[in-house]
Amino acid sequence: MATARSVTEAEQVVRGLLDQGGRAVSIQAERQSGRGCPALGANHREDLRALDILVNNAGTTGPTSTSRWWTCPRSFGDFMIGNHLRSTFLCIKYAAPQ
């Protein structure tokens, strides 16, 4: 299962996996807030039946990627924690077998 904010990005990953003989589906999901994460678990159980490998590499440098981190506002720290830590945790939580 490939997820992204953009359907196009997720579908590119799926095409690559299918071209190599794998099974894959794409889903657009907003992971930072966690609102899209429950659908990830439901979809992989419905479409793939099993999750053999989970590569959970959600992350981005964010809106102030050219700034030195110590000069960034607290909101940047909140963004980074939500984007890198919360989204990773929630994807694992909802992808795990029930």
Buried (B, 14 or more C-beta within 10 A) or exposed (E): BBBBBEEEEBBEBBEEBEEEEEEBBBBBBEBBEBEBBEBBBEBBBEEEEEBEEEEBEBEEEBEBEEEEEEEBEEEBEEBBEBBBEBBBEBBBEBBEEE
